[in-house]
Amino acid sequence: MQSHKGFTLIEIMIAMALIGILATIATHSWNTYINKANLRTAAREIASDISTMKQKAVANSATTYSIVFNKTNAEDTFYTLSDGGTKRMSTFGRGIVFTAFPNSGSEYTLNFLSRGTLSSIGTINLQNSEGWKATIRFTITGRVYVDFTQ
């Protein structure tokens, strides 16, 4: 009787099938994680820019500061800071777009008054391609809150 060491073809095929199934599950989970992280990054960047513009309005009350949010083109939404910067949602990840503004239009301007107060209150909604949503709420005093839901 001979003793053979090694694996049979059937054992190797079963192991490869299991590895393939685990890789598929891991890839899907990873892509979901990345899409959620990109949405969170985009929402937090907007909240940070709102806070930065508030600070600039407090420091220099002679200048009017604003942020213009635009969703005219549904595939490439963006916002522009009054100090010259433009940020596209597509740079944060594929499929991230603005879905709603306080005035229900395709463009919304958030103006900062002296002392850092805002001209209006409201919410701005973002969504990614998987349906995850971010809601950015701002108060008249310039406070910003970010909530995430699916």
C-alpha positions as CSV (number, residue, x, y, z in Angstrom):
1,M,0.0,0.0,0.0
2,Q,1.4,3.4,-1.1
3,S,0.9,6.6,0.8
4,H,0.4,9.6,-1.5
5,K,0.9,13.1,0.0
6,G,-0.9,16.1,-1.6
7,F,-4.3,17.3,-2.6
8,T,-6.7,15.8,-5.1
9,L,-8.1,17.8,-8.0
10,I,-11.5,17.8,-6.3
11,E,-10.2,19.2,-3.1
12,I,-8.3,22.0,-4.9
13,M,-11.5,22.9,-6.9
14,I,-13.6,23.1,-3.8
15,A,-11.0,25.3,-2.1
16,M,-10.9,27.6,-5.2
17,A,-14.7,27.8,-5.2
18,L,-14.8,28.8,-1.6
19,I,-12.1,31.4,-2.1
20,G,-14.0,32.9,-5.0
21,I,-17.2,33.1,-3.0
22,L,-15.4,34.8,-0.1
23,A,-13.7,37.2,-2.5
24,T,-17.0,38.2,-4.1
25,I,-18.6,38.9,-0.7
26,A,-15.5,40.9,0.4
27,T,-15.4,43.0,-2.8
28,H,-19.1,43.9,-2.4
29,S,-18.6,44.9,1.2
30,W,-15.5,46.9,0.4
31,N,-17.3,48.8,-2.4
32,T,-20.2,49.6,0.0
33,Y,-17.8,50.8,2.6
34,I,-15.9,53.0,0.1
35,N,-19.1,54.6,-1.2
36,K,-20.4,55.4,2.3
37,A,-17.0,56.8,3.3
38,N,-16.9,59.0,0.2
39,L,-20.4,60.4,1.0
40,R,-19.4,61.1,4.6
41,T,-16.2,62.9,3.3
42,A,-18.2,65.0,0.9
43,A,-20.8,66.0,3.6
44,R,-18.1,66.8,6.2
45,E,-16.2,68.9,3.6
46,I,-19.3,71.0,3.0
47,A,-19.9,71.4,6.7
48,S,-16.2,72.4,7.1
49,D,-16.5,75.0,4.3
50,I,-19.6,76.5,5.8
51,S,-17.7,76.9,9.1
52,T,-14.7,78.4,7.3
53,M,-16.9,80.9,5.5
54,K,-18.5,81.8,8.8
55,Q,-15.1,82.5,10.4
56,K,-14.1,84.6,7.4
57,A,-17.3,86.6,7.7
58,V,-16.6,87.3,11.4
59,A,-13.0,88.3,10.7
60,N,-13.8,90.6,7.8
61,S,-17.3,92.1,8.2
62,A,-16.7,94.4,5.2
63,T,-16.8,91.6,2.7
64,T,-19.8,89.5,1.9
65,Y,-19.1,85.8,1.8
66,S,-21.3,83.1,0.3
67,I,-21.5,79.6,-1.0
68,V,-23.4,78.8,-4.2
69,F,-24.6,75.2,-4.5
70,N,-25.6,74.0,-8.0
71,K,-27.4,70.9,-9.2
72,T,-28.3,72.0,-12.7
73,N,-26.5,69.1,-14.2
74,A,-27.7,66.0,-12.2
75,E,-24.5,64.0,-13.1
76,D,-22.0,66.7,-12.0
77,T,-23.1,68.9,-9.1
78,F,-20.8,71.4,-7.4
79,Y,-20.5,74.3,-5.1
80,T,-18.6,77.5,-5.4
81,L,-17.1,79.5,-2.5
82,S,-17.1,83.3,-2.8
83,D,-13.4,83.4,-2.2
84,G,-12.8,81.6,-5.5
85,G,-12.8,77.8,-4.9
86,T,-15.1,75.4,-6.8
87,K,-15.7,71.9,-5.5
88,R,-17.3,69.2,-7.6
89,M,-19.1,66.3,-5.9
90,S,-17.6,63.9,-8.4
91,T,-14.1,64.5,-6.9
92,F,-15.4,62.8,-3.7
93,G,-16.6,59.7,-5.5
94,R,-18.7,58.5,-8.4
95,G,-22.4,59.1,-8.0
96,I,-22.5,61.7,-5.2
97,V,-25.0,64.5,-6.1
98,F,-27.0,67.2,-4.4
99,T,-30.7,66.1,-4.2
100,A,-32.4,69.0,-2.4
101,F,-31.9,72.6,-1.4
102,P,-34.0,74.8,1.0
103,N,-35.6,76.6,-1.9
104,S,-36.4,73.5,-4.0
105,G,-34.5,74.9,-6.9
106,S,-31.5,73.8,-8.9
107,E,-29.3,76.5,-7.3
108,Y,-29.0,77.8,-3.8
109,T,-26.9,80.6,-2.3
110,L,-26.0,80.6,1.3
111,N,-25.0,84.1,2.4
112,F,-22.9,84.9,5.5
113,L,-23.7,88.1,7.3
114,S,-21.4,90.0,9.6
115,R,-20.9,88.3,13.0
116,G,-21.0,84.9,11.2
117,T,-24.7,84.6,11.1
118,L,-26.5,83.1,8.0
119,S,-29.1,84.8,5.9
120,S,-31.4,81.7,6.1
121,I,-31.8,78.3,7.7
122,G,-32.3,75.0,6.0
123,T,-30.9,71.7,4.8
124,I,-28.9,70.5,1.9
125,N,-29.2,66.8,0.9
126,L,-26.6,64.6,-0.7
127,Q,-27.0,61.1,-2.0
128,N,-24.6,58.5,-3.5
129,S,-25.3,55.9,-6.2
130,E,-26.2,53.2,-3.6
131,G,-29.0,55.3,-2.0
132,W,-27.1,56.4,1.1
133,K,-28.1,60.0,2.1
134,A,-26.4,62.8,4.0
135,T,-28.4,65.8,5.4
136,I,-26.5,69.0,6.2
137,R,-28.5,71.2,8.4
138,F,-27.5,74.8,9.2
139,T,-29.0,77.3,11.7
140,I,-29.3,81.0,11.6
141,T,-26.3,81.3,14.0
142,G,-24.1,79.3,11.6
143,R,-24.1,76.0,13.4
144,V,-23.8,73.0,11.1
145,Y,-25.1,69.4,11.7
146,V,-24.6,66.4,9.5
147,D,-26.8,63.3,9.6
148,F,-26.4,60.1,7.6
149,T,-29.2,57.6,6.6
150,Q,-29.9,54.9,4.0
